[in-house]
Amino acid sequence: MRNPVHLRCGSYGCRGTRPWIPGGSRLKLGIIGGALQGIEAAYLAQKAGYETLVLDRREDAPARSIADGSVTVDVAKDPEKAAKALGDCDAVIPALEEMDALESLEKIKKGFSGPYLFDMDAYRISSSKLRSNEIMGKFGVPMPKPWPECGYPVIVKPSSQSGSVGVSEVENDEQMKAALEKVSALHDEPVIQEFVHGKSLSVEAIGDGEKARAYITTQVVLDSGYDCKQVICEPGILGPEADKRFGECIRMTAEDMHLRGLMDMEAIGGDAGFKVLEIDARIPSQTPACILAGTGINLLKELYLALSGKGSDPVRRPGASSYEHFYIDGARMYTTGEKAFSHVDHPRIEKGLFGSDEMITDYAPGKSRWHATMITSGKDREDVFWKRKDAIARIMDECGIEEFIDGSPEVV
């Protein structure tokens, strides 16, 4: 049995001692990658009562200050050191997308004592939008119309990049030429589809290699640079029939890929239904933490149970939640995308700060520049809205902030 781990105190507060899991011993999770996905994994692991060890080549990787322990190592260059550090972990999860590091982990994963919470084959499929579109097409998954059938406006994106890297909105031939040159500069192939209007949606699935289970639809809200600034979890983001179909789309796709891990599916939804944009077979940032706050379902715990053969039957708790990024710069407060939040410096998890449920933040009293991810939950969306509004008002009042700037895309 491992000894209890007493956690480090941050400059603003102390997290105390992590809880024990049923059975009397704590599961130890090795997390490779200390950026945004690493923060997500460390946060979810803490909520599950797991001990955490983060590996990253950067000394200042933000997930390191949330974890119980950390090791500086470049997994791609020194896999032996990584394997030694992970030797007593009960499970290991990559929380990064660098292919050289993932390939290095593939070579040493047989030495891990517990489940490896990642499916490299599924990741390779989802890394190619062309290949994943082919799989989804077999099941009639609704997708945006291809070019030139759709006409302008269109979205041009590289097949193998993630997030908004290399993505362009195109309205004419001149813009098309520039967008294709942008993709070519990334040494990638272009995917050209109609520009679809509506809410940005996400749903996750977990597979055990044979069967897969779809989880909860969330709404992704974008900042002015089309980066995710907020996730909203509540019942009814899609109508019942559309929501059921969305879940079936990811389940069928995951089972066709023989997914042994976690993946998400992103779509645009509106009154006419939804159209799927892409899939990604890795632990996502942001949506799992929002789902946990709004429903009580911990996708990291679900993933561990599925891949350790234990299974689960989670019950969704009624409620809603918001997970949102902010940046405070002197007398101004901004909503920001996750890329801006990634510059957070030695973050901590603080309960109840400024009236929120929790914040992941580098705030300290008197600090003029700081980042925060604010998590709020309530019985419904209106309850969450007012709690969020009150917390923003408290931040502005107590920190002397004069202006709140909430940017949005020109076209959604």
N, C-alpha and C positions, 0 to 999 in steps of 0.2 A: 504494500500500500504506500502511495506517495505521501509525503508530508504536505500539509497545507501550505499554499504559497501566499505570502503576504505581499500585497502589491505596492508599487511605488506611489507616493503622494505627488500630485502635480502642484503647480504653483498656486492654483486656486482652490483645489479640493482634493480629497483622498477617496479612492474607490473602495477601500476596505479589502476584505478577503473574499475570494471567489467561492461560490457554493460548490458543494459536492454533488456528483450525480448519483442516482440510485445504485446501490450495490456496494457503496463504501469507498470507491476509488475514482479518481478523476481521469477522464479520457484526455490524453495529450495530443493536440493537433499541430502538425507541422504545416506552416503556411509559407509557400515560396512566392515572394513578391510582396513588397511593402507599400505599394502605391494605392490607388483607389480600390482595386479589387481586394488588396490585402487588408485595407481598413474594413471593408465589408465583411470579409471572412473573420477577422479578429473580433469585430463587434458581435456578429452572430454567434461565434464560439463562446464569447463571454456570457451571452444570454442563455446559452445551452449549458453553462457550467463547466465548459472545457478549459483545460490549461492550454496556453498557446505559445508557440515558438515561431517567430518570423525570421526568414532568411532573405537577405537582400544585399546587393553589392554596394548600395548607398548607405552611408552612416546616418543620413538624415531622412531616410524613408519614413513617411508619417505613420505607417501602421506599427512601427517598432515601439512607439511610446504608448500604444494601446495594449500591446501584447505583454504576457508575463515574462518573456525573454526573447532575445534576438541574437542573430549571428551575422557578421559581415562576411559574405561569400558571393562570388560570381559563379552561379551554378553551371553556366556554360563552360567556364574556364577551369573550374576546380570541382568536378563532380564528386571526387573522393572526400573532400572536406564537407560537402553538402550531405553526402550519404552518412558520414560519421555523425554530423549534427542531428540528423533525423533518425538516428538509430534506435532511440527509445520512444519514438512517437507511435501512438496507437492508430493514427491515420495521417495521411499527407494530402494536401490540396494545393495545386498550382493556382496562384492568383496573379497571373501575368499572361501576356500574349506573345512574348518574344519566342520565335520558333527555335532558335538555337538553344535556349534554356529548356524549352519543352522537350526537344529531342534528346538533350543530355539527361533529363529526368527519366525519359523512357528507358534509357540504358541501365539506370540504377534502381528502378522502381521494384524489381523483383526482390531486392534486399530489404524492402520495408516490411515491418512486422504486421501491419494492418492494411486496410483497404486504401487504394490509391484513388482519390476522388476526382478523377478526370479521365475523359475518353479521347485519346489522341486521334483515333480514326474519325470520330464524329467531328472533332475540331477541324481536321483537314477538310472535311466536306463543307462545313459551315463557313470556312475561311474563303471558299470560292462561291460567290453569289451565283455564278453561272451553273455550277454543279448542284448547289442546293436548290436553285430554281427548277432544275430538271426533276429532282426528287419530289418537290412539292407539286409539280405539274402532273405527276402520275395520279395524285389523289384529287385533282380538281381544286386545289387550294386557290382561293381567289387572289390574284396578283395584279398589279398595274399592267396596262396594255403595253406591249413592246413598241419600240420605234421601228419603222416609220408609221405603223398602223395608227398610233395614237395622235400624231400631230403635235404641234407645240401648244403649251409649254411642256417640257420634259425635265426629268432629273437624270443627270449623267454622273455615274459613280464608278470608282474602280472596283473590280470584282473581288479583290483579296484584301482590301483595307478595312479597318474597323472605324466605328463612329462616323464623324463628319469629314474625315480625311479625304481630300480630293473630290468632294461632292460639289456639283454645280447645278443651279437652276438655269435652264436654257430656254430662251424665247424666240430665237432666230438663228439663221445659218452662221452668222458671225460669232455669236456666243457659243454655238455648237463646236466650231473649230477650236476656240480657246479652251473649252471644256475637255475636248479630246486630247489636246496638247498637254493639259494638266495631268490627265490619267497616264498618258504616254511617259511623262517625266517620272512617274512612279514605277515605271516598268511593269505596268499592269494592263489588263484588258478592260474595256469599258462595258458597263451595263447601262442601257438607255431605256427608260420607262416613262410613262405618262406621269405628270405631276398630279398627285392625288391630294385633295383637300379634306381636312377633318382633324379629329383628335389623334394624337400619337398614343398608341396602345402597346402594351407588352404583356406576355404571359409566359410562365416558366413550366417546364416539364422535367421530371426525373425518371430515368430509366434504369433497370437492373440488367440490361442486355437482352431481355426478351419483352417484358411488358413495361409500359411507361404510364405515368400519371400526370395529367395536367393540373395546374394549381389555379392561381387567382389572377384575373385581369386587372392591370393597373393602368392609370393614365400618366403619360410622361409630358410634362410642360417644358417648353423650350425657351431659352433666352434669345436675345437679339442676334446671336451668332449661331443659332440652331443647335446649341448644346443644351443638355438636360439641366434645368435649374430646379425642378421640383417633380416629385412623384406623388400621386394621389391614389389612395386605395379606398374604395367604397363599393358597396353593392350597386349594380345598375349602371356601371360605366358604359356597358353595352346592354341592349335588351336581352331578355332571357334566351331567345332562340339564337341570336347572333353570338352571345357569349358561349353558349353550348357548342356552337359550330367552331368558334375560335379554339376552344379547348380540344375539340376533336382534330382540328388541323394540326396542332402541335403534337398531339398524342400519336396520330398516324405517321407523321414525319419522323418522330423519334423512334418509333418501333421499326420503321423501314430501315433506319440507320443503325438498328440494334444498339441504341444509345445506352451506354453504361456510365451515366453521369448526369450532369445538369445542363440544360440549354434553355435559351429563351427565344421567343418569336416576336418580332416587332411588326406592327401594322398601323395603318391609318383607318380610322373608323368614323362613320357619320350616320345620317338618317338612312342611307341606302345600304348599310352593312359595313364591311371592312375589306381592306385589301392588304395582303401580307407583303412586307418589304424585304425582310431577311430573317435568318436565324443565326444564333451564335451559341456554340457548345462550350461554354465556360461559365464560371461563377460571375454573374453580372454585379456591377456596383449599383447601389441605390434601391432598386426595386425590392430585393429580399428584406432589407431592414424596414421598409415601409409596410410590407406585407405583415411582418412580425408585429409591428406596432398596431396595425389595424385589425388583425385577425387572430394573433397569438400563434400562428404557424411559423416555425423556424425552418426555412428551406435547407440550411446547412445541416441541421439535425436530421431532417428528412433524407437528405443525400447520404449521410453516414449510415443511417438505418437501412436504406435500400441496398447499399453496396456491401454492407456487412451481413446481409441475408436476414436481418431481423424484421424488416417491414414495419409499417405503422398504419394507423388509421386516424389521421388528424381531424379534429373537429374545429370548424371555423367559428371563432368567437364573433358575435355581431358587433359591428363598429366601423369606424372610418379612421383614416390617418393621412398625414402629410409629412413629407421628408423634403427639406428645402435648403439650398445653399445661399449663404450671404457673405458679403465682404464689407467690412467697415473701414473707411479711409478718412480719418479726421472727422469732419462734420457731415460726411455723406455715408449713407448705407445703400448698398446695391444688392439686388438678387444677381447671382452669378451661375454660370454653368459649372459642371463638375471639373472641367479642365482648370478653371480658375481656383476652385477649392483645393485642387491637388497641391497648391503651394502652401497649404496649412503647415505650421511649424510646431512639431511636437504636440499633436493634439491629445486631448483627454476627453473622456466621457463624463459629462456633468449633468446630474439629475436636477430638474426643476429650475435651471438657470433662466432668469428673466420670465418665469412663468411657463416655459416650455415643459414638455415631459422630460426631454433630454436634449443635450447639445453635444456634438462632437466638435471641439473647438480649441483654439489656442488663445482664447480670451484671458486677460488678466486685468484687474482693476487699474485704471489709468492708462492702459495701452491704447494707442491711437489707431493702430492698424491691426486688424485681426479677422480671422475667418470663422465661420460657424456653419454647421449643418444642424438645422433645427427640426426636431421630431415632435409632432403633436398628434394626439389621438383623442377620439371622443365617440359619442353614441352615433353620430351621423356627420355628414359633410358640413352642415351648418354649425354644429358644435365645434368642429375642428377649425372652421373659418374664423370664428370669434376668438378661440384660444390663440390662434396664430396672430390675429390682428392685435390682440392685447399684448402678446409677447413682443411684437415689433414696436408697439407704442412704448413699452417699458424700456426696451433697448435705447430708443431715441431719447427718451426722457432722462434716463440714468447716465447715458454716455454723452449727452450734449449734442446729439445728432440733429441737424437742421433740415436735411433733405433725404427722402427715400426714393430711390430710382429702381423701378421694376421694369426692365426691358423685355420686349417680346419681338418675335420675327415680324418682318413687314408682311409676309405672306405665310399663312399656316395651311 
